[in-house]
């Protein structure tokens, strides 16, 4: 009888050990995996997308010039039965130089959270949770010509897809 009880006690210890070990291992592994994955993706996004792709700026400049002429005043002078007319004609040339500096800054943040729960007692569970957070900051115009104004359009899209 002693060996019989010892056998069941050994099975009980083995079961509890495997259960606690698999539970703690999967828990810490998923935490570490999520942390590393989120950190790597955020670093990749901030380094690659923001600095290289999504900051664009260009300068446009154009010149407009036109000529205006108008009669300033008319003066009449009478000398010995002869009337002379003096006309002053003014002419000026205006030239406009306009310069546009446009800068597009688009920030793009993607966050992936994937959790894997795997238990090897004839059950196989996978859960994928993907969250997309996209923030677009579009059209920041800095226009330099007598007046300076800034326009900012902010659009935020949040898509959450949960597949079980």
DSSP file (Angstrom, degrees, kcal/mol; ACC not computed):
  #  RESIDUE AA STRUCTURE BP1 BP2  ACC     N-H-->O    O-->H-N    N-H-->O    O-->H-N    TCO  KAPPA ALPHA  PHI   PSI    X-CA   Y-CA   Z-CA
    1    1 A X     >        0   0    0      0, 0.0     4,-2.2     0, 0.0     5,-0.2   0.000 360.0 360.0 360.0 -31.5    0.0    0.0    0.0
    2    2 A X  H  >  +     0   0    0      1,-0.2     4,-2.2     2,-0.2     5,-0.1   0.919 360.0  46.6 -62.8 -43.0    2.8    2.4    0.7
    3    3 A X  H  > S+     0   0    0      1,-0.2     4,-2.1     2,-0.2    -1,-0.2   0.849 108.5  57.1 -67.9 -33.0    4.1    2.3   -2.9
    4    4 A X  H  > S+     0   0    0      2,-0.2     4,-1.7     1,-0.2    -2,-0.2   0.940 110.6  41.9 -63.2 -47.7    0.6    2.7   -4.2
    5    5 A X  H  X S+     0   0    0     -4,-2.2     4,-2.5     1,-0.2    -2,-0.2   0.880 112.4  55.0 -66.5 -37.9    0.1    6.0   -2.2
    6    6 A X  H  X S+     0   0    0     -4,-2.2     4,-2.3    -5,-0.2    -1,-0.2   0.879 105.1  53.9 -62.8 -37.0    3.6    7.1   -3.1
    7    7 A X  H  X S+     0   0    0     -4,-2.1     4,-2.1     2,-0.2    -1,-0.2   0.921 110.9  44.7 -64.2 -44.7    2.8    6.6   -6.8
    8    8 A X  H  X S+     0   0    0     -4,-1.7     4,-2.4     2,-0.2    -2,-0.2   0.885 112.5  52.0 -67.8 -37.5   -0.3    8.9   -6.6
    9    9 A X  H  X S+     0   0    0     -4,-2.5     4,-2.3     2,-0.2    -1,-0.2   0.896 109.2  50.5 -64.4 -39.0    1.5   11.4   -4.6
   10   10 A X  H  X S+     0   0    0     -4,-2.3     4,-2.4     2,-0.2    -2,-0.2   0.899 110.3  49.5 -65.0 -41.3    4.3   11.5   -7.2
   11   11 A X  H  X S+     0   0    0     -4,-2.1     4,-2.5     2,-0.2    -2,-0.2   0.906 110.3  51.2 -64.1 -40.8    1.7   12.0  -10.0
   12   12 A X  H  X S+     0   0    0     -4,-2.4     4,-2.5     2,-0.2     5,-0.2   0.928 111.6  46.6 -62.1 -45.7    0.1   14.8   -8.1
   13   13 A X  H  X S+     0   0    0     -4,-2.3     4,-2.4     1,-0.2    -2,-0.2   0.899 112.3  50.6 -63.2 -40.9    3.4   16.6   -7.6
   14   14 A X  H  X S+     0   0    0     -4,-2.4     4,-2.5     2,-0.2     5,-0.2   0.914 110.9  48.6 -64.0 -42.3    4.3   16.1  -11.2
   15   15 A X  H  X S+     0   0    0     -4,-2.5     4,-2.5     2,-0.2    -2,-0.2   0.936 113.3  45.8 -63.9 -47.2    1.0   17.5  -12.4
   16   16 A X  H  X S+     0   0    0     -4,-2.5     4,-2.6     1,-0.2     5,-0.3   0.894 113.3  50.6 -64.4 -38.7    1.2   20.6  -10.2
   17   17 A X  H  X S+     0   0    0     -4,-2.4     4,-2.5    -5,-0.2     5,-0.2   0.938 112.9  44.4 -64.9 -46.1    4.9   21.2  -11.2
   18   18 A X  H  X S+     0   0    0     -4,-2.5     4,-2.6    -5,-0.2     5,-0.3   0.898 114.4  50.4 -66.3 -38.5    4.1   21.0  -14.9
   19   19 A X  H  X S+     0   0    0     -4,-2.5     4,-2.4    -5,-0.2    -2,-0.2   0.958 114.7  41.6 -64.4 -50.1    1.0   23.2  -14.5
   20   20 A X  H  X S+     0   0    0     -4,-2.6     4,-2.7     1,-0.2     5,-0.3   0.894 115.8  51.1 -65.1 -38.6    2.8   25.9  -12.6
   21   21 A X  H  X S+     0   0    0     -4,-2.5     4,-2.6    -5,-0.3     5,-0.2   0.941 113.0  43.8 -65.2 -46.4    5.9   25.7  -14.8
   22   22 A X  H  X S+     0   0    0     -4,-2.6     4,-2.6    -5,-0.2     5,-0.2   0.900 115.0  50.0 -66.3 -38.6    3.9   26.0  -18.0
   23   23 A X  H  X S+     0   0    0     -4,-2.4     4,-2.3    -5,-0.3    -2,-0.2   0.958 115.5  40.6 -64.9 -50.0    1.7   28.8  -16.7
   24   24 A X  H  X S+     0   0    0     -4,-2.7     4,-2.7     2,-0.2     5,-0.3   0.899 115.8  51.7 -66.1 -39.0    4.6   30.9  -15.4
   25   25 A X  H  X S+     0   0    0     -4,-2.6     4,-2.4    -5,-0.3     5,-0.2   0.939 112.8  43.8 -63.6 -46.4    6.7   30.2  -18.4
   26   26 A X  H  X S+     0   0    0     -4,-2.6     4,-2.5    -5,-0.2     5,-0.2   0.893 114.4  51.4 -66.4 -37.6    4.0   31.2  -20.9
   27   27 A X  H  X S+     0   0    0     -4,-2.3     4,-2.2    -5,-0.2    -2,-0.2   0.963 115.9  38.5 -63.5 -52.2    3.1   34.3  -18.8
   28   28 A X  H  X S+     0   0    0     -4,-2.7     4,-2.6     1,-0.2     5,-0.2   0.856 115.5  53.9 -69.3 -33.4    6.6   35.6  -18.6
   29   29 A X  H  X S+     0   0    0     -4,-2.4     4,-2.9    -5,-0.3    -1,-0.2   0.922 109.9  46.7 -66.3 -42.8    7.4   34.7  -22.1
   30   30 A X  H  X S+     0   0    0     -4,-2.5     4,-2.9     2,-0.2     5,-0.2   0.903 112.7  50.3 -66.3 -39.0    4.4   36.5  -23.5
   31   31 A X  H  X S+     0   0    0     -4,-2.2     4,-2.4    -5,-0.2    -2,-0.2   0.948 114.5  43.5 -61.6 -47.0    5.2   39.6  -21.4
   32   32 A X  H  X S+     0   0    0     -4,-2.6     4,-2.7     2,-0.2     5,-0.2   0.913 115.0  49.5 -64.2 -42.4    8.8   39.6  -22.6
   33   33 A X  H  X S+     0   0    0     -4,-2.9     4,-2.7    -5,-0.2     5,-0.2   0.924 112.4  46.7 -63.8 -45.4    7.7   38.9  -26.2
   34   34 A X  H  X S+     0   0    0     -4,-2.9     4,-2.7     2,-0.2     5,-0.3   0.916 113.9  48.7 -63.5 -42.8    5.2   41.7  -26.2
   35   35 A X  H  X S+     0   0    0     -4,-2.4     4,-2.4    -5,-0.2    -2,-0.2   0.943 115.1  43.1 -63.2 -47.7    7.6   44.1  -24.6
   36   36 A X  H  X S+     0   0    0     -4,-2.7     4,-2.7     2,-0.2     5,-0.2   0.918 116.1  48.4 -65.2 -42.6   10.4   43.4  -27.1
   37   37 A X  H  X S+     0   0    0     -4,-2.7     4,-2.6    -5,-0.2     5,-0.2   0.923 113.9  45.0 -65.9 -45.0    8.1   43.3  -30.1
   38   38 A X  H  X S+     0   0    0     -4,-2.7     4,-2.7    -5,-0.2     5,-0.2   0.914 114.8  49.2 -65.0 -41.8    6.4   46.6  -29.2
   39   39 A X  H  X S+     0   0    0     -4,-2.4     4,-2.4    -5,-0.3    -2,-0.2   0.929 113.1  46.3 -63.1 -45.0    9.8   48.3  -28.4
   40   40 A X  H  X S+     0   0    0     -4,-2.7     4,-2.7    -5,-0.2    -2,-0.2   0.923 114.7  46.8 -65.5 -43.3   11.3   47.1  -31.6
   41   41 A X  H  X S+     0   0    0     -4,-2.6     4,-2.9    -5,-0.2     5,-0.2   0.918 113.5  47.6 -66.9 -41.6    8.3   48.1  -33.8
   42   42 A X  H  X S+     0   0    0     -4,-2.7     4,-2.8    -5,-0.2     5,-0.2   0.916 113.9  47.3 -64.9 -40.6    8.1   51.5  -32.1
   43   43 A X  H  X S+     0   0    0     -4,-2.4     4,-2.5    -5,-0.2     5,-0.3   0.921 113.6  48.5 -65.0 -42.2   11.8   52.1  -32.5
   44   44 A X  H  X>S+     0   0    0     -4,-2.7     4,-2.9    -5,-0.2     5,-0.6   0.915 113.3  47.6 -62.3 -43.9   11.6   51.0  -36.1
   45   45 A X  I  X>S+     0   0    0     -4,-2.9     5,-1.7     1,-0.2     4,-0.9   0.944 114.7  44.6 -64.0 -47.7    8.7   53.2  -36.8
   46   46 A X  I  <>S+     0   0    0     -4,-2.8     5,-0.8    -5,-0.2    -2,-0.2   0.882 119.8  41.4 -67.7 -35.8   10.2   56.3  -35.2
   47   47 A X  I  <5S+     0   0    0     -4,-2.5     5,-0.3    -5,-0.2     4,-0.3   0.942 127.5  26.1 -76.4 -45.8   13.6   55.8  -36.8
   48   48 A X  I  X>S+     0   0    0     -4,-2.9     4,-1.7    -5,-0.3     5,-1.1   0.970 126.4  34.2 -86.3 -56.3   12.5   54.8  -40.3
   49   49 A X  I  XXS+     0   0    0     -4,-0.9     5,-2.6    -5,-0.6     4,-0.6   0.945 121.9  40.6 -70.0 -48.4    9.1   56.2  -41.1
   50   50 A X  I  4<S+     0   0    0     -5,-1.7    56,-0.2     3,-0.2    -1,-0.2   0.946 123.3  35.5 -70.3 -46.7    9.2   59.5  -39.3
   51   51 A X  I  4<S+     0   0    0     -5,-0.8    -1,-0.2    -4,-0.3    -2,-0.2   0.870 130.5  25.4 -78.6 -34.1   12.7   60.6  -40.0
   52   52 A X  I  <5S+     0   0    0     -4,-1.7     3,-0.2    -5,-0.3    -3,-0.2   0.921 128.3  23.6 -97.3 -49.4   13.1   59.3  -43.5
   53   53 A X  I  <<S+     0   0    0     -5,-1.1    -3,-0.2    -4,-0.6    -4,-0.1   0.881 115.5  48.2 -91.7 -38.1    9.8   58.9  -45.3
   54   54 A X  S   <S+     0   0    0     -5,-2.6    52,-2.7    52,-0.1     2,-0.5   0.137  88.1  81.0-105.7  22.3    7.3   61.2  -43.8
   55   55 A X  E     +A  105   0A   0     -3,-0.2     2,-0.4    50,-0.2    50,-0.2  -0.940  55.4 164.1-120.2 109.4    9.0   64.6  -43.6
   56   56 A X  E     +A  104   0A   0     48,-2.3    48,-3.7    -2,-0.5     2,-0.4  -0.979   7.2 171.6-125.3 134.9    8.9   66.3  -46.9
   57   57 A X  E     +A  103   0A   0     -2,-0.4     2,-0.3    46,-0.3    46,-0.2  -0.999   1.4 173.3-141.9 143.1    9.5   69.9  -47.6
   58   58 A X  E     -A  102   0A   0     44,-1.9    44,-2.3    -2,-0.4     2,-0.5  -0.980  22.0-134.4-146.3 159.2    9.9   71.9  -50.8
   59   59 A X  E     -A  101   0A   0     -2,-0.3     2,-0.4    42,-0.2    42,-0.2  -0.952  16.8-174.2-118.9 128.7   10.3   75.5  -51.8
   60   60 A X  E     +A  100   0A   0     40,-2.5    40,-4.2    -2,-0.5     2,-0.4  -0.976   6.8 174.8-119.5 136.6    8.4   77.2  -54.6
   61   61 A X  E     +A   99   0A   0     -2,-0.4     2,-0.3    38,-0.3    38,-0.2  -1.000   2.0 176.6-140.0 141.1    9.1   80.7  -55.7
   62   62 A X  E     -A   98   0A   0     36,-1.9    36,-2.5    -2,-0.4     2,-0.5  -0.979  19.6-136.4-142.6 156.9    7.7   82.7  -58.6
   63   63 A X  E     -A   97   0A   0     -2,-0.3     2,-0.4    34,-0.2    34,-0.2  -0.937  15.1-174.3-118.5 130.2    8.0   86.2  -59.8
   64   64 A X  E     +A   96   0A   0     32,-2.7    32,-4.3    -2,-0.5     2,-0.4  -0.987   8.6 172.6-121.3 133.8    5.2   88.5  -61.0
   65   65 A X  E     +A   95   0A   0     -2,-0.4     2,-0.3    30,-0.3    30,-0.2  -1.000   1.7 173.3-139.4 143.3    5.8   91.9  -62.5
   66   66 A X  E     -A   94   0A   0     28,-2.1    28,-2.5    -2,-0.4     2,-0.5  -0.977  24.0-128.9-146.4 159.6    3.5   94.3  -64.2
   67   67 A X  E     -A   93   0A   0     -2,-0.3     2,-0.4    26,-0.2    26,-0.2  -0.921  20.8-175.3-114.5 130.1    3.6   97.9  -65.5
   68   68 A X  E     +A   92   0A   0     24,-2.6    24,-2.9    -2,-0.5     2,-0.4  -0.976   2.5 179.2-122.9 139.1    1.2  100.6  -64.6
   69   69 A X  E     +A   91   0A   0     -2,-0.4     2,-0.3    22,-0.2    22,-0.2  -1.000   6.1 167.2-137.7 140.0    1.0  104.1  -66.0
   70   70 A X  E     -A   90   0A   0     20,-2.5    20,-3.0    -2,-0.4     2,-0.6  -0.976  40.1-100.7-148.2 160.2   -1.4  106.8  -65.3
   71   71 A X  E     -A   89   0A   0     -2,-0.3    18,-0.2    18,-0.2     3,-0.1  -0.721  28.2-167.1 -85.9 121.3   -1.8  110.6  -65.8
   72   72 A X  E     -     0   0A   0     16,-2.8     2,-0.3    -2,-0.6    -1,-0.2   0.985  61.0 -29.3 -75.4 -59.2   -0.9  112.4  -62.7
   73   73 A X  E     -A   88   0A   0     15,-0.6    15,-2.1     2,-0.0     2,-0.4  -0.988  50.0-133.6-156.1 160.6   -2.2  115.9  -63.6
   74   74 A X  E     -A   87   0A   0     -2,-0.3     2,-0.4    13,-0.2    13,-0.2  -0.964  20.0-168.2-118.7 132.3   -2.9  118.1  -66.5
   75   75 A X  E     -A   86   0A   0     11,-2.8    11,-3.4    -2,-0.4     2,-0.5  -0.977   6.4-155.7-125.5 134.0   -1.9  121.8  -66.5
   76   76 A X  E     -A   85   0A   0     -2,-0.4     2,-0.4     9,-0.2     9,-0.2  -0.913   9.7-174.6-109.3 131.5   -3.0  124.4  -69.0
   77   77 A X  E     -A   84   0A   0      7,-2.9     7,-3.9    -2,-0.5     2,-0.6  -0.992  10.3-154.3-126.4 128.6   -0.9  127.5  -69.6
   78   78 A X  E     +A   83   0A   0     -2,-0.4     2,-0.4     5,-0.3     5,-0.2  -0.899  17.1 172.7-106.6 121.7   -2.0  130.3  -71.8
   79   79 A X  E >   -A   82   0A   0      3,-3.3     3,-1.1    -2,-0.6    -2,-0.0  -0.970  67.8 -26.7-130.3 116.4    0.6  132.4  -73.5
   80   80 A X  T 3  S-     0   0    0     -2,-0.4    -1,-0.1     1,-0.3     3,-0.1   0.916 127.2 -42.0  47.5  60.8   -0.3  135.1  -76.1
   81   81 A X  T 3  S+     0   0    0      1,-0.2     2,-0.5    -3,-0.0    -1,-0.3   0.617 119.2 108.2  65.7  15.9   -3.4  133.5  -77.3
   82   82 A X  E <   -A   79   0A   0     -3,-1.1    -3,-3.3     2,-0.0     2,-0.6  -0.986  56.2-152.9-123.7 128.7   -1.9  130.0  -77.3
   83   83 A X  E     -A   78   0A   0     -2,-0.5     2,-0.4    -5,-0.2    -5,-0.3  -0.878  10.2-163.2-103.2 122.1   -2.9  127.4  -74.8
   84   84 A X  E     -A   77   0A   0     -7,-3.9    -7,-2.9    -2,-0.6     2,-0.5  -0.835   5.5-150.3-103.9 141.5   -0.3  124.8  -73.9
   85   85 A X  E     -A   76   0A   0     -2,-0.4     2,-0.6    -9,-0.2    -9,-0.2  -0.948   6.2-163.8-115.8 123.2   -1.2  121.6  -72.2
   86   86 A X  E     -A   75   0A   0    -11,-3.4   -11,-2.8    -2,-0.5     2,-0.5  -0.916   7.3-171.2-106.4 125.0    1.3  119.9  -69.9
   87   87 A X  E     -A   74   0A   0     -2,-0.6     2,-0.6   -13,-0.2   -13,-0.2  -0.963  10.4-154.2-118.3 125.7    0.6  116.3  -69.1
   88   88 A X  E     -A   73   0A   0    -15,-2.1   -16,-2.8    -2,-0.5     2,-0.6  -0.886  12.4-166.2-100.0 121.9    2.6  114.4  -66.5
   89   89 A X  E     -A   71   0A   0     -2,-0.6     2,-0.4   -18,-0.2   -18,-0.2  -0.928   1.9-160.2-112.5 122.4    2.6  110.7  -67.1
   90   90 A X  E     -A   70   0A   0    -20,-3.0   -20,-2.5    -2,-0.6     2,-0.4  -0.838   8.8-176.9-104.3 138.8    3.8  108.4  -64.3
   91   91 A X  E     +A   69   0A   0     -2,-0.4     2,-0.4   -22,-0.2   -22,-0.2  -0.998   3.9 175.3-133.2 132.8    4.8  104.9  -64.9
   92   92 A X  E     -A   68   0A   0    -24,-2.9   -24,-2.6    -2,-0.4     2,-0.5  -0.987  20.4-143.2-138.9 152.8    5.9  102.4  -62.4
   93   93 A X  E     -A   67   0A   0     -2,-0.4     2,-0.4   -26,-0.2   -26,-0.2  -0.948  14.0-162.1-114.7 126.1    6.9   98.7  -62.4
   94   94 A X  E     -A   66   0A   0    -28,-2.5   -28,-2.1    -2,-0.5     2,-0.5  -0.902   4.1-169.0-109.3 137.9    5.9   96.4  -59.6
   95   95 A X  E     -A   65   0A   0     -2,-0.4     2,-0.5   -30,-0.2   -30,-0.3  -0.989   2.6-163.7-128.6 126.1    7.6   93.1  -59.1
   96   96 A X  E     -A   64   0A   0    -32,-4.3   -32,-2.7    -2,-0.5     2,-0.5  -0.915   3.2-169.9-107.9 131.9    6.3   90.5  -56.6
   97   97 A X  E     -A   63   0A   0     -2,-0.5     2,-0.4   -34,-0.2   -34,-0.2  -0.967  11.1-173.1-118.7 113.3    8.5   87.6  -55.5
   98   98 A X  E     -A   62   0A   0    -36,-2.5   -36,-1.9    -2,-0.5     2,-0.5  -0.885   4.4-167.2-109.1 137.2    6.6   85.0  -53.6
   99   99 A X  E     -AB  61 144A   0     45,-0.9    45,-1.0    -2,-0.4     2,-0.5  -0.987   1.8-163.4-126.4 127.5    8.2   82.1  -51.9
  100  100 A X  E     -AB  60 143A   0    -40,-4.2   -40,-2.5    -2,-0.5     2,-0.5  -0.928   4.4-172.0-109.1 130.7    6.3   79.1  -50.5
  101  101 A X  E     -AB  59 142A   0     41,-1.3    41,-1.2    -2,-0.5     2,-0.5  -0.972  11.8-176.5-118.1 114.0    7.9   76.7  -48.0
  102  102 A X  E     -AB  58 141A   0    -44,-2.3   -44,-1.9    -2,-0.5     2,-0.5  -0.933   5.1-173.2-114.3 132.1    5.7   73.7  -47.5
  103  103 A X  E     -AB  57 140A   0     37,-1.4    37,-1.0    -2,-0.5     2,-0.6  -0.987   7.1-161.8-127.0 124.7    6.5   71.0  -45.0
  104  104 A X  E     -A   56   0A   0    -48,-3.7   -48,-2.3    -2,-0.5     2,-0.5  -0.925   8.4-176.6-104.8 121.3    4.5   67.8  -44.7
  105  105 A X  E     +A   55   0A   0     -2,-0.6     2,-0.6    32,-0.3    32,-0.3  -0.965   3.0 179.0-118.6 115.1    5.0   65.9  -41.5
  106  106 A X        -     0   0    0    -52,-2.7     2,-0.4    -2,-0.5   -52,-0.1  -0.956  11.2-159.5-118.5 116.8    3.2   62.6  -41.3
  107  107 A X        -     0   0    0     -2,-0.6     2,-0.5    28,-0.2    28,-0.4  -0.797   7.5-170.0 -96.5 138.9    3.6   60.5  -38.1
  108  108 A X        +     0   0    0     -2,-0.4     2,-0.5   -63,-0.1   -58,-0.2  -0.957   6.2 178.1-134.4 109.9    2.8   56.9  -38.5
  109  109 A X        -     0   0    0     -2,-0.5     2,-0.4    24,-0.4    24,-0.4  -0.960   2.2-178.5-120.6 123.6    2.6   54.7  -35.4
  110  110 A X        -     0   0    0     -2,-0.5     2,-0.5   -69,-0.2    22,-0.1  -0.976   4.6-169.0-119.3 134.9    1.8   51.0  -35.5
  111  111 A X  E     -C  131   0A   0     20,-0.7    20,-0.7    -2,-0.4     2,-0.5  -0.982   1.0-167.8-125.0 123.6    1.4   48.9  -32.4
  112  112 A X  E     -C  130   0A   0     -2,-0.5     2,-0.5    18,-0.1    18,-0.2  -0.941   4.7-177.2-110.4 126.5    1.2   45.1  -32.6
  113  113 A X  E     +C  129   0A   0     16,-0.8    16,-0.8    -2,-0.5     2,-0.5  -0.960   8.3 173.3-121.8 112.7    0.2   43.1  -29.6
  114  114 A X  E     -C  128   0A   0     -2,-0.5     2,-0.5    14,-0.2    14,-0.2  -0.976  10.7-166.2-120.9 125.5    0.2   39.4  -30.1
  115  115 A X  E     -C  127   0A   0     12,-0.8    12,-0.9    -2,-0.5     2,-0.5  -0.940   1.6-163.6-113.0 131.0   -0.3   37.1  -27.2
  116  116 A X  E     -C  126   0A   0     -2,-0.5     2,-0.5   -90,-0.2    10,-0.1  -0.957   7.7-179.4-112.7 121.5    0.4   33.4  -27.6
  117  117 A X  E     +C  125   0A   0      8,-0.6     8,-0.6    -2,-0.5     2,-0.5  -0.969   9.1 174.8-119.0 114.6   -1.0   31.0  -25.0
  118  118 A X  E     +C  124   0A   0     -2,-0.5     2,-0.5   -96,-0.1     6,-0.1  -0.974   8.0 178.6-124.8 121.8    0.0   27.4  -25.7
  119  119 A X  E  >  -C  123   0A   0      4,-0.5     4,-0.7    -2,-0.5     2,-0.3  -0.988  18.9-151.4-122.1 128.0   -0.9   24.6  -23.3
  120  120 A X  T  4  +     0   0    0     -2,-0.5     2,-0.3     1,-0.2     4,-0.1  -0.172  66.7 104.3 -98.0  41.5    0.2   21.1  -24.3
  121  121 A X  T  4 S-     0   0    0      2,-0.4    -1,-0.2    -2,-0.3     3,-0.1  -0.551 115.9 -71.5-112.7  65.2   -2.5   19.1  -22.6
  122  122 A X  T  4 S+     0   0    0     -2,-0.3     2,-0.4     1,-0.2    -2,-0.1   0.653 112.5 106.1  56.9  20.6   -4.3   18.4  -25.9
  123  123 A X  E  <  -C  119   0A   0     -4,-0.7    -4,-0.5     2,-0.0     2,-0.4  -0.989  47.2-172.8-126.9 140.7   -5.4   21.9  -26.1
  124  124 A X  E     +C  118   0A   0     -2,-0.4     2,-0.5    -6,-0.1    -6,-0.1  -0.929   8.7 177.5-136.3 107.9   -4.0   24.5  -28.4
  125  125 A X  E     +C  117   0A   0     -8,-0.6    -8,-0.6    -2,-0.4     2,-0.4  -0.945   4.9 177.9-118.8 127.0   -5.2   28.1  -28.0
  126  126 A X  E     -C  116   0A   0     -2,-0.5     2,-0.5    38,-0.3   -10,-0.1  -0.996   3.4-175.3-125.5 131.1   -3.9   31.0  -30.0
  127  127 A X  E     -C  115   0A   0    -12,-0.9   -12,-0.8    -2,-0.4     2,-0.5  -0.991   5.0-165.6-125.1 129.2   -5.2   34.5  -29.6
  128  128 A X  E     -CD 114 163A   0     35,-1.8    35,-1.8    -2,-0.5     2,-0.5  -0.956   5.6-177.6-112.2 125.4   -4.2   37.4  -31.8
  129  129 A X  E     -CD 113 162A   0    -16,-0.8   -16,-0.8    -2,-0.5     2,-0.5  -0.967   7.0-179.4-121.1 113.9   -4.9   40.9  -30.7
  130  130 A X  E     -CD 112 161A   0     31,-2.0    31,-2.1    -2,-0.5     2,-0.5  -0.954   4.6-174.1-117.0 124.2   -3.8   43.5  -33.2
  131  131 A X  E     -CD 111 160A   0    -20,-0.7   -20,-0.7    -2,-0.5     2,-0.6  -0.968   5.7-162.9-116.9 130.2   -4.3   47.2  -32.6
  132  132 A X  E     - D   0 159A   0     27,-2.6    27,-1.9    -2,-0.5     2,-0.6  -0.950   7.2-178.0-111.2 121.9   -3.6   49.8  -35.2
  133  133 A X  E     + D   0 158A   0     -2,-0.6     2,-0.5   -24,-0.4   -24,-0.4  -0.959   8.2 179.6-117.8 112.6   -3.2   53.4  -34.2
  134  134 A X  E     - D   0 157A   0     23,-2.4    23,-2.4    -2,-0.6     2,-0.5  -0.954   6.8-174.0-117.5 126.9   -2.6   55.6  -37.1
  135  135 A X  E     - D   0 156A   0     -2,-0.5     2,-0.5   -28,-0.4   -28,-0.2  -0.972   3.1-169.4-120.9 120.4   -2.1   59.3  -36.7
  136  136 A X  E     - D   0 155A   0     19,-2.7    19,-2.5    -2,-0.5     2,-0.7  -0.938   8.2-171.6-110.5 124.5   -1.8   61.6  -39.7
  137  137 A X  E     - D   0 154A   0     -2,-0.5   -32,-0.3   -32,-0.3     2,-0.3  -0.944  25.3-173.7-109.8 108.7   -0.8   65.2  -39.4
  138  138 A X  E     + D   0 153A   0     15,-2.5    15,-1.9    -2,-0.7   -34,-0.1  -0.774  39.7   5.2-112.3 148.4   -1.3   66.6  -42.8
  139  139 A X  E     -     0   0A   0     -2,-0.3     2,-0.8     1,-0.2    -1,-0.2   0.953  50.9-179.0  57.2  77.1   -0.6   69.8  -44.6
  140  140 A X  E     -B  103   0A   0    -37,-1.0   -37,-1.4    -3,-0.2     2,-0.5  -0.905  15.3-166.0-101.4 105.6    1.3   72.2  -42.4
  141  141 A X  E     -BD 102 151A   0     -2,-0.8     2,-0.6    10,-0.7    10,-0.5  -0.810  16.4-175.6 -98.6 126.5    1.6   75.2  -44.6
  142  142 A X  E     -BD 101 150A   0    -41,-1.2   -41,-1.3    -2,-0.5     2,-0.6  -0.947  14.0-173.1-115.5 108.4    4.1   77.9  -43.8
  143  143 A X  E     -B  100   0A   0      6,-0.9     2,-0.9    -2,-0.6     6,-0.4  -0.892   8.9-159.5-110.5 122.1    3.5   80.6  -46.3
  144  144 A X  E     +B   99   0A   0    -45,-1.0   -45,-0.9    -2,-0.6     4,-0.2  -0.831  46.5 107.5-107.6 100.5    5.9   83.6  -46.3
  145  145 A X  S    S-     0   0    0      2,-1.3     2,-5.0    -2,-0.9   -47,-0.1  -0.550 100.7 -53.6-168.2 102.9    4.5   86.6  -48.0
  146  146 A X  S    S+     0   0    0     -2,-0.1     2,-0.4     2,-0.0    -2,-0.0  -0.156 132.2  51.3  58.3 -53.2    3.5   89.6  -46.0
  147  147 A X  S    S-     0   0    0     -2,-5.0    -2,-1.3     2,-0.0     2,-0.5  -0.861  70.9-159.2-110.0 147.5    1.3   87.3  -44.0
  148  148 A X        +     0   0    0     -2,-0.4     2,-0.3    -4,-0.2    -4,-0.1  -0.991  18.0 167.7-124.5 126.3    2.3   84.1  -42.3
  149  149 A X        -     0   0    0     -2,-0.5    -6,-0.9    -6,-0.4     2,-0.5  -0.978  22.1-148.0-138.9 154.5   -0.3   81.5  -41.4
  150  150 A X  E     -D  142   0A   0     -2,-0.3     2,-0.5    -8,-0.1    -8,-0.1  -0.978   9.4-167.6-123.5 127.0   -0.1   77.9  -40.3
  151  151 A X  E     -D  141   0A   0    -10,-0.5   -10,-0.7    -2,-0.5     2,-0.4  -0.959   6.1-173.9-115.1 133.5   -2.8   75.3  -41.1
  152  152 A X  E     -     0   0A   0     -2,-0.5     2,-0.5   -12,-0.2   -13,-0.2  -0.989   7.8-169.6-130.0 127.2   -2.9   72.0  -39.4
  153  153 A X  E     -D  138   0A   0    -15,-1.9   -15,-2.5    -2,-0.4     2,-0.5  -0.973   8.4-167.7-114.7 123.9   -5.2   69.1  -40.2
  154  154 A X  E     +D  137   0A   0     -2,-0.5     2,-0.4   -17,-0.2   -17,-0.2  -0.947   7.6 177.5-114.8 124.3   -5.2   66.2  -37.7
  155  155 A X  E     -D  136   0A   0    -19,-2.5   -19,-2.7    -2,-0.5     2,-0.5  -0.992   6.8-167.9-124.7 135.1   -6.8   62.9  -38.6
  156  156 A X  E     -D  135   0A   0     -2,-0.4     2,-0.5   -21,-0.2   -21,-0.2  -0.985   2.0-172.0-126.0 125.8   -6.8   59.9  -36.3
  157  157 A X  E     -D  134   0A   0    -23,-2.4   -23,-2.4    -2,-0.5     2,-0.5  -0.965   0.0-172.7-116.1 131.6   -7.8   56.4  -37.3
  158  158 A X  E     +D  133   0A   0     -2,-0.5     2,-0.5   -25,-0.2   -25,-0.2  -0.980   5.0 178.3-124.9 119.2   -8.1   53.6  -34.8
  159  159 A X  E     -D  132   0A   0    -27,-1.9   -27,-2.6    -2,-0.5     2,-0.5  -0.983   5.2-171.8-120.3 125.8   -8.8   50.0  -36.0
  160  160 A X  E     -D  131   0A   0     -2,-0.5     2,-0.5   -29,-0.2   -29,-0.2  -0.971   3.3-178.1-119.9 120.5   -9.0   47.2  -33.6
  161  161 A X  E     -D  130   0A   0    -31,-2.1   -31,-2.0    -2,-0.5     2,-0.5  -0.972   2.1-174.3-119.2 120.4   -9.2   43.6  -34.9
  162  162 A X  E     -D  129   0A   0     -2,-0.5     2,-0.5   -33,-0.2   -33,-0.2  -0.962   3.5-177.9-116.3 120.4   -9.5   40.8  -32.5
  163  163 A X  E      D  128   0A   0    -35,-1.8   -35,-1.8    -2,-0.5    -2,-0.0  -0.969 360.0 360.0-118.8 130.7   -9.4   37.2  -33.9
  164  164 A X              0   0    0     -2,-0.5   -38,-0.3   -37,-0.2    -1,-0.1   0.359 360.0 360.0-118.4 360.0   -9.8   34.2  -31.7
